[in-house]
Amino acid sequence: MSFEHMDLTQRFIFDDADIRGEYVRLDHSLTELFKLHAYAPGVKILLGEMLSAAALLTATLKFEGKLILQARGEGQIPLIMAESTHDRKLRGIARGAEHATSQTFTELMSEGQLAITIDPIGGNRYQGIVTLEADSLAKSLDAYFEQSEQLGT
């Protein structure tokens, strides 16, 4: 499902520190998505984190196209995907998650991989992949940036 607007994005900068970031709030978009799919609570939380991460990452990139955040694993969710476009359209899905009961990241996404794909309009597609070794999506994304970008995030 595609949603026309992310509910809220806000860039922030601390003037006296080398810190900047983005804030995103997706109440409306997540409500609409979860009306369409009866996901278990743990799946909803992880899909919400994936969509938020995709929206945040897209907000920091200067390109026209889309960013796809995808995780595959041997846990209770075989595939989960979030997509965000430069014009703030969101899409997300968890495939094979009908029987997922856990609320822990490691049980939902064990022994998996996280892929971040940047697909610019009229440009070359880029994909980075890391192993899901951490116990959260946030830690997995940190590992991605440490390995592929050599950036503290």
C-alpha positions in Angstrom: 0.0 0.0 0.0 1.2 3.5 -0.8 0.6 6.5 1.4 0.8 10.0 0.0 2.3 11.7 3.0 4.5 10.8 5.9 2.7 12.3 8.8 5.6 14.5 10.0 9.3 14.9 9.3 11.4 17.6 10.9 15.1 18.2 10.5 17.0 19.5 13.5 20.5 20.9 14.1 22.3 21.7 17.4 24.1 24.9 16.7 26.9 24.5 19.3 27.6 20.8 18.5 28.4 18.7 15.5 24.9 17.0 15.7 22.1 17.0 13.2 19.2 14.7 12.5 15.7 14.0 11.4 12.5 13.3 13.4 9.7 11.3 11.8 6.2 10.5 13.0 4.0 8.1 11.1 0.8 7.8 13.1 -1.6 8.1 10.2 0.4 6.0 7.7 0.9 3.1 10.2 -2.8 3.3 11.2 -3.8 3.0 7.5 -1.3 0.1 6.8 -2.5 -1.9 9.8 -6.1 -1.5 8.7 -5.2 -3.5 5.7 -3.1 -6.2 7.4 -3.8 -8.0 10.7 -0.2 -8.3 11.8 0.6 -9.6 15.3 1.9 -6.9 17.8 5.6 -7.8 17.4 5.3 -7.7 13.6 3.6 -4.3 13.8 6.4 -2.9 15.9 9.1 -4.1 13.6 7.3 -3.0 10.5 6.8 0.4 12.1 10.5 0.6 12.9 11.4 -0.4 9.3 9.1 2.2 7.8 10.4 4.9 10.2 14.0 4.0 9.4 13.3 4.1 5.6 11.6 7.5 6.0 14.5 8.8 8.1 17.2 7.6 5.7 15.3 8.9 2.6 15.0 12.4 4.3 18.8 12.6 4.6 19.5 11.7 0.9 19.5 14.2 -1.9 18.2 12.3 -4.9 15.0 11.5 -6.7 14.1 7.8 -6.4 13.4 5.3 -3.7 15.1 3.7 -0.7 14.2 0.1 0.1 15.0 -1.4 3.5 14.6 -5.2 3.4 15.4 -8.0 5.9 15.3 -11.7 5.2 15.8 -14.3 7.9 15.1 -17.7 9.3 13.0 -16.4 12.2 9.2 -16.0 12.4 9.2 -13.4 9.6 10.9 -14.6 6.5 10.8 -11.2 4.7 10.0 -7.7 5.8 10.3 -4.7 3.6 9.9 -0.9 3.8 10.1 1.5 0.9 10.2 5.3 1.0 10.4 7.6 -2.0 11.9 11.1 -2.4 8.3 12.5 -2.5 7.4 10.8 0.8 5.4 7.9 -0.3 5.7 4.8 1.9 5.1 1.1 1.4 5.7 -1.8 3.7 4.9 -5.5 4.0 5.8 -8.5 6.1 5.6 -11.7 4.1 5.1 -15.1 5.8 4.4 -13.4 9.2 1.0 -14.9 9.7 2.2 -17.2 12.5 4.6 -14.8 14.2 4.0 -14.5 17.9 7.2 -13.1 19.3 7.9 -9.4 20.1 11.7 -9.8 20.2 13.8 -8.9 17.2 16.1 -12.0 17.4 13.1 -14.4 17.3 11.4 -12.5 14.5 14.5 -12.0 12.3 17.1 -14.7 13.3 20.0 -15.6 11.1 19.2 -13.0 8.5 20.5 -10.2 6.3 19.6 -6.6 6.1 19.8 -4.9 2.7 19.5 -1.2 2.0 18.9 -0.4 -1.7 19.1 3.1 -3.1 17.4 3.3 -6.5 17.7 6.7 -8.0 15.6 7.8 -11.0 18.0 7.8 -13.9 21.0 6.6 -11.9 22.8 3.5 -10.9 21.2 1.3 -8.2 23.3 0.7 -5.1 22.8 -2.0 -2.5 24.5 -2.7 0.8 24.0 -5.9 2.8 24.9 -6.8 6.4 24.2 -9.7 8.6 21.5 -9.3 11.2 23.6 -10.1 14.2 22.3 -7.5 16.6 19.3 -7.7 18.8 17.5 -4.8 17.2 16.9 -3.1 13.9 18.7 0.0 15.2 21.8 -1.9 16.1 21.7 -3.7 12.7 21.5 -0.3 11.0 24.5 1.0 13.1 26.5 -2.0 11.9 25.5 -1.3 8.3 26.8 2.3 8.6 30.0 1.3 10.4 30.8 -1.3 7.6 29.6 0.5 4.5 29.9 4.2 5.3 32.5 4.1 8.2 30.2 6.6 10.0 29.0 6.7 13.6 25.2 7.0 13.4 
